[in-house]
């Protein structure tokens, strides 16, 4: 844990004294998880208790509506998961290609703007010192969990106000199911912040660019999804193309730290947790709910987990004191939260309309767009390997669209052939 020496008010901010154990990322990871378990374990025991008592038939009283909503939900999910999944994305298979393309471009643009800005601020907060002068080196902010909490509390507030002011579908999912996506989302965000302390830029972007394949594999594990061979093939092409472009174009103007074993482990954790999050959210959309309801449910548990852990560790007050000492950090934390909240709106809407795999492809291409934008603005030359990588990405996207359109035509033709001819 970061220990700060207290000085008089008229002196410069104190230097940071590090506790060897508290500054070790694995210790902090297990400390955070232990904090989450103090909420998860009692909640799990309560859920099991209400289910064993058959509370839906025997329960009465003031707490009955709350228990039903949190443990059982107001309606059961249909057993025809594949049909519901297709129905929930009926617009994604709508014959109106132009309308669907505009919707996809809208989602992609919103995600790019939100997370490109978020990425720039994230790097500033985690890698630079605050309060540095010619005589004082300043101090770095080290508690990644507090930044996750700041991001989630604003997103929770925005989603709650929106749900209160607008008409939403009748909510059917048991509330506790949001906690799984919430926990994996918190851990993936924490890993992403922590990785910036240990990992080099090329390794980081390579891992993010290759995330399409883990997401598809996690989809088979979580949702029992089946993917066609061409989907795996185009996913590999997209990952390879983006990696070629990023690695060839990013090393000259993105100085970073040396890659360490800890950084590789943290990045692996980020990929696993993030892949689970999007697929679990995708499976939850099989209940009738809006993307804002999903955002509200996930962030509700995220706020509970992170606040509980911060209070138990005494880190919440410590981070607030850091914000009071450095107004610039406070501004950056607020901007990070705004970008995260806007990004989450686009995330849940995109997953609801197009699924986890398409969402991951959009976020993978974000890495390439960031470097390409830098090349256009600052005149950086694109290497031959980088240009080849761009070509591979566009080839993969073309093959994906072509194969999907052929598959739709085949399904429609088969459906027409199966329609019985009625005798007059």
C-alpha positions in Angstrom: 0.0 0.0 0.0 1.2 3.5 -0.7 2.1 5.3 2.5 2.3 9.1 2.4 4.2 11.1 5.0 2.1 14.1 6.2 3.8 17.5 6.1 2.8 21.0 6.8 0.3 22.7 4.5 2.8 25.2 3.1 5.3 22.6 2.0 5.5 20.8 -1.4 3.7 17.4 -1.7 5.7 14.7 0.1 7.6 12.0 -1.7 6.1 8.5 -1.9 7.4 5.8 0.4 6.6 2.4 -1.0 5.7 -0.7 1.1 7.5 -3.6 -0.7 4.5 -5.9 -0.3 1.9 -3.2 -0.9 3.5 -2.2 -4.2 3.7 -5.7 -5.5 0.9 -6.1 -8.1 0.1 -9.7 -7.3 -0.4 -8.8 -3.6 -2.7 -5.9 -4.6 -4.6 -8.2 -6.9 -5.4 -10.8 -4.2 -6.1 -8.0 -1.7 -8.7 -6.5 -4.1 -10.2 -10.0 -4.8 -10.4 -10.6 -1.0 -12.4 -7.4 -0.7 -14.8 -8.5 -3.5 -15.2 -11.9 -1.8 -16.5 -10.2 1.4 -19.5 -9.2 -0.7 -19.7 -12.1 -3.1 -19.6 -14.9 -0.5 -22.4 -13.6 1.7 -24.5 -12.9 -1.4 -23.9 -16.4 -2.7 -25.0 -18.0 0.6 -28.1 -15.8 0.7 -29.1 -16.8 -2.9 -28.6 -20.5 -2.1 -30.7 -20.1 1.1 -33.6 -18.4 -0.7 -33.5 -21.1 -3.5 -33.5 -24.0 -1.1 -36.4 -22.5 0.8 -38.4 -22.2 -2.4 -38.9 -18.6 -1.6 -41.0 -17.8 -4.7 -43.8 -20.0 -3.3 -43.4 -19.5 0.4 -42.0 -16.0 0.7 -44.2 -13.0 1.8 -43.7 -9.6 3.3 -42.0 -6.3 2.5 -38.8 -7.9 1.3 -40.5 -10.3 -1.2 -40.3 -8.0 -4.3 -36.6 -7.2 -3.6 -35.7 -10.9 -3.1 -37.6 -11.9 -6.2 -35.9 -9.3 -8.4 -32.4 -10.0 -7.1 -32.5 -13.8 -6.9 -35.2 -15.1 -9.3 -36.1 -12.3 -11.7 -39.6 -11.5 -12.9 -39.6 -13.9 -15.9 -37.8 -17.0 -16.9 -35.4 -17.1 -19.9 -36.8 -19.1 -22.8 -35.2 -22.4 -23.5 -34.9 -21.5 -27.1 -31.7 -19.5 -26.6 -30.6 -19.6 -30.2 -34.0 -18.3 -31.4 -34.1 -15.6 -28.8 -30.6 -14.6 -29.7 -31.5 -14.2 -33.3 -34.7 -12.4 -32.4 -32.9 -9.9 -30.2 -30.7 -9.0 -33.1 -33.4 -9.0 -35.7 -32.3 -5.6 -36.8 -28.7 -6.9 -37.3 -30.0 -9.4 -39.9 -32.5 -6.9 -41.4 -32.5 -6.8 -45.3 -32.1 -3.0 -45.1 -28.3 -3.2 -45.5 -27.9 0.6 -45.7 -29.7 1.2 -42.4 -27.7 -1.6 -40.7 -24.4 -0.2 -42.1 -25.2 3.2 -40.7 -26.0 1.8 -37.3 -22.7 -0.2 -37.3 -20.8 2.9 -38.3 -22.5 4.9 -35.6 -21.5 2.3 -33.0 -17.9 2.2 -34.3 -17.5 6.0 -34.3 -18.9 6.3 -30.8 -16.5 3.6 -29.5 -13.5 5.1 -31.3 -14.0 8.6 -30.0 -14.8 7.5 -26.4 -11.9 5.1 -26.0 -9.3 6.9 -28.0 -9.7 9.9 -25.6 -9.9 7.5 -22.7 -6.7 5.8 -23.7 -4.7 9.0 -23.9 -5.9 10.1 -20.5 -5.3 6.6 -19.0 -1.7 6.7 -20.1 -1.2 10.2 -18.7 -2.7 9.3 -15.3 -0.8 6.0 -14.8 2.7 6.9 -16.2 3.3 10.6 -15.4 3.9 12.4 -12.1 1.7 15.1 -10.6 3.0 18.2 -8.8 6.5 17.9 -10.4 8.6 21.0 -10.3 12.3 21.8 -10.9 13.1 20.9 -7.2 10.4 18.3 -6.6 9.9 15.1 -8.7 6.2 14.9 -7.8 4.3 11.8 -7.1 2.5 9.2 -9.2 -1.0 7.9 -8.6 -0.8 4.2 -8.1 -4.3 2.9 -7.1 -5.9 1.6 -10.2 -9.0 0.4 -8.4 -9.9 4.0 -7.4 -9.9 4.9 -11.1 -12.2 1.9 -11.9 -14.5 3.1 -9.1 -14.6 6.7 -10.5 -15.5 5.3 -13.9 -18.2 3.0 -12.7 -19.9 5.5 -10.3 -20.6 8.0 -13.1 -21.8 5.3 -15.5 -24.1 3.9 -12.8 -25.5 7.4 -12.2 -26.1 8.1 -15.9 -27.8 4.8 -16.5 -29.9 5.1 -13.4 -31.2 8.6 -14.4 -31.9 7.4 -17.9 -33.9 4.4 -16.7 -35.8 6.6 -14.3 -36.7 9.2 -16.9 -37.6 6.9 -19.9 -39.8 3.9 -20.4 -37.8 0.7 -20.3 -38.8 -3.0 -21.1 -40.0 -5.0 -18.1 -36.8 -6.3 -16.5 -36.6 -10.1 -16.3 -33.1 -11.1 -15.4 -32.2 -12.0 -11.8 -30.0 -9.1 -10.6 -27.3 -11.3 -9.2 -26.4 -12.4 -12.7 -25.0 -9.0 -13.4 -22.3 -9.5 -10.7 -20.4 -12.0 -12.9 -19.9 -9.5 -15.7 -19.3 -6.8 -13.2 -16.5 -8.7 -11.4 -14.8 -9.7 -14.6 -15.1 -6.1 -15.9 -13.5 -4.7 -12.8 -10.6 -7.2 -13.0 -10.0 -6.6 -16.7 -10.0 -2.8 -16.1 -7.6 -3.2 -13.2 -5.3 -5.4 -15.3 -5.4 -2.8 -18.1 -4.3 0.0 -15.8 -1.7 -2.1 -14.0 -0.2 -3.4 -17.3 0.9 0.2 -18.2 3.5 -0.1 -15.3 5.1 -3.3 -16.7 4.5 -3.8 -20.3 6.0 -2.3 -23.5 3.8 -0.6 -26.1 4.4 -3.2 -28.9 3.5 -6.1 -26.5 0.4 -4.3 -25.3 -1.0 -3.5 -28.7 -0.2 -7.0 -29.9 -2.2 -8.6 -27.1 -5.2 -6.3 -27.7 -5.1 -6.8 -31.4 -5.2 -10.6 -30.9 -8.2 -10.5 -28.6 -10.7 -11.5 -31.3 -9.8 -15.2 -31.1 -10.0 -15.5 -27.2 -13.4 -13.8 -27.4 -14.7 -16.4 -29.8 -13.3 -19.2 -27.8 -14.9 -17.8 -24.6 -18.2 -17.6 -26.5 -18.1 -21.3 -27.1 -17.4 -21.9 -23.4 -19.9 -19.4 -21.9 -22.7 -19.3 -24.4 -22.1 -22.6 -26.3 -21.9 -20.6 -29.5 -20.8 -22.2 -32.7 -18.7 -20.3 -35.2 -18.1 -21.1 -38.8 -14.6 -21.8 -40.1 -14.6 -18.6 -42.1 -15.2 -16.6 -38.9 -12.1 -18.1 -37.3 -10.1 -17.5 -40.4 -11.1 -13.9 -40.8 -10.5 -13.3 -37.1 -7.0 -14.6 -37.4 -6.4 -12.4 -40.5 -7.7 -9.3 -38.6 -5.5 -9.9 -35.6 -2.5 -10.5 -37.8 -3.1 -7.5 -40.0 -3.6 -5.1 -37.1 -0.6 -6.5 -35.3 1.6 -6.0 -38.4 0.5 -2.4 -38.7 0.8 -1.5 -35.0 4.2 -3.1 -34.5 5.7 -1.6 -37.7 4.3 1.9 -37.1 4.2 2.2 -33.3 7.7 1.6 -32.0 9.3 4.8 -33.2 7.0 7.3 -31.6 5.6 5.4 -28.6 8.5 4.9 -26.1 7.6 2.7 -23.3 9.0 0.5 -20.5 10.6 -2.9 -21.1 8.3 -5.8 -21.2 8.4 -8.0 -18.0 7.0 -11.3 -17.1 4.6 -9.6 -14.7 3.3 -7.5 -17.6 2.7 -10.5 -19.7 0.8 -12.3 -16.9 -1.3 -9.1 -16.3 -2.1 -8.8 -20.0 -3.1 -12.5 -20.1 -5.5 -11.8 -17.2 -6.9 -8.8 -19.0 -7.6 -10.8 -22.1 -9.3 -13.6 -20.2 -11.5 -11.3 -18.0 -12.4 -9.0 -20.9 -13.4 -12.0 -23.2 -15.6 -13.4 -20.5 -17.3 -10.0 -19.8 -18.5 -9.3 -23.3 -19.7 -12.9 -23.8 -21.6 -13.0 -20.5 -23.2 -9.7 -21.3 -24.1 -11.1 -24.7 -25.8 -14.1 -23.1 -27.7 -11.8 -20.6 -29.3 -10.0 -23.5 -31.3 -13.1 -24.1 -33.5 -11.7 -21.4 -35.7 -8.8 -22.6 -33.7 -5.8 -21.5 -32.3 -2.6 -23.0 -28.6 -1.8 -23.2 -29.1 1.0 -20.5 -30.6 -1.6 -18.1 -27.6 -3.8 -18.7 -25.3 -0.8 -18.0 -27.2 0.0 -14.8 -27.1 -3.6 -13.5 -23.4 -4.2 -14.2 -22.3 -0.8 -12.8 -24.4 -1.3 -9.7 -22.3 -4.3 -8.7 -19.1 -2.7 -9.9 -19.7 0.3 -7.5 -20.5 -2.1 -4.6 -17.4 -4.2 -5.2 -14.9 -1.4 -5.7 -16.2 0.8 -2.9 -16.3 -2.1 -0.4 -12.7 -3.1 -1.3 -11.4 0.5 -1.2 -13.0 1.1 2.2 -11.6 -2.1 3.6 -8.1 -1.2 2.4 -8.4 2.4 3.5 -7.5 3.5 0.0 -10.6 5.5 -0.7 -9.7 8.4 1.7 -6.1 8.2 0.5 -7.1 8.7 -3.1 -9.4 11.5 -2.2 -6.5 13.2 -0.5 -4.4 12.8 -3.6 -7.2 14.5 -5.7 -7.2 17.3 -3.2 -3.5 17.8 -3.5 -3.5 17.7 -7.3 -6.4 19.5 -9.0 -5.0 18.4 -12.4 -5.4 14.7 -11.4 -9.0 15.4 -10.3 -9.8 16.9 -13.7 -8.2 13.9 -15.5 -10.2 11.4 -13.3 -13.4 13.2 -14.1 -12.7 13.2 -17.8 -11.7 9.5 -17.7 -15.1 8.8 -16.0 -17.0 10.7 -18.7 -15.3 8.9 -21.5 -15.8 5.6 -19.8 -19.5 6.3 -19.3 -20.0 7.3 -22.9 -18.0 4.3 -24.0 -20.1 1.9 -22.0 -23.3 3.2 -23.6 -21.9 2.3 -27.0 -20.5 -1.0 -25.7 -23.8 -2.4 -24.4 -25.7 -1.1 -27.5 -23.2 -2.7 -29.9 -23.2 -6.0 -28.1 -27.0 -6.0 -28.0 -27.3 -5.3 -31.7 -24.3 -7.2 -33.2 -22.8 -9.5 -30.6 -19.5 -9.8 -28.7 -17.4 -10.9 -31.7 -18.3 -7.8 -33.8 -17.8 -5.5 -30.8 -14.3 -7.0 -30.3 -13.4 -6.5 -34.0 -14.4 -2.8 -33.7 -12.2 -2.4 -30.6 -9.4 -4.2 -32.2 -9.5 -1.8 -35.2 -9.4 1.1 -32.7 -5.7 0.4 -32.2 -4.9 0.7 -35.9 -7.1 3.8 -36.2 -5.1 5.5 -33.4 -1.8 4.9 -35.2 -3.2 5.7 -38.6 -4.6 9.0 -37.3 -1.2 9.8 -35.8 0.5 9.1 -39.1 -1.9 11.4 -40.9 -1.6 14.3 -38.4 2.1 14.2 -37.7 3.3 12.9 -41.1 4.8 9.6 -39.9 5.6 7.3 -42.7 3.8 4.0 -43.0 6.2 1.1 -43.6 5.7 -1.6 -46.2 4.8 -4.1 -43.5 2.3 -1.6 -42.0 0.7 -1.1 -45.4 0.5 -4.8 -45.9 -1.1 -5.2 -42.5 -3.8 -2.6 -43.5 -4.4 -4.6 -46.7 -4.8 -7.8 -44.8 -7.4 -6.2 -42.4 -9.5 -4.9 -45.3 -9.3 -8.2 -47.1 -10.5 -10.0 -43.9 -13.4 -7.6 -43.4 -14.4 -8.0 -47.1 -14.3 -11.8 -46.8 -16.3 -11.6 -43.6 -19.0 -9.5 -45.1 -19.1 -11.6 -48.3 -19.3 -14.9 -46.4 -22.0 -13.6 -44.1 -24.1 -12.3 -47.1 -23.7 -15.7 -48.8 -24.8 -17.5 -45.7 -27.9 -15.3 -45.3 -28.9 -16.0 -48.8 -28.5 -19.7 -48.3 -30.5 -19.7 -45.1 -33.3 -17.7 -46.8 -33.3 -20.1 -49.8 -33.6 -23.1 -47.5 -36.4 -21.5 -45.5 -38.3 -20.8 -48.7 -37.9 -24.4 -49.9 -39.2 -25.7 -46.6 -42.5 -23.6 -46.8 -45.3 -26.0 -47.6 -47.4 -25.1 -50.7 -51.0 -24.6 -49.6 -53.7 -26.1 -51.8 -56.5 -23.8 -52.9 
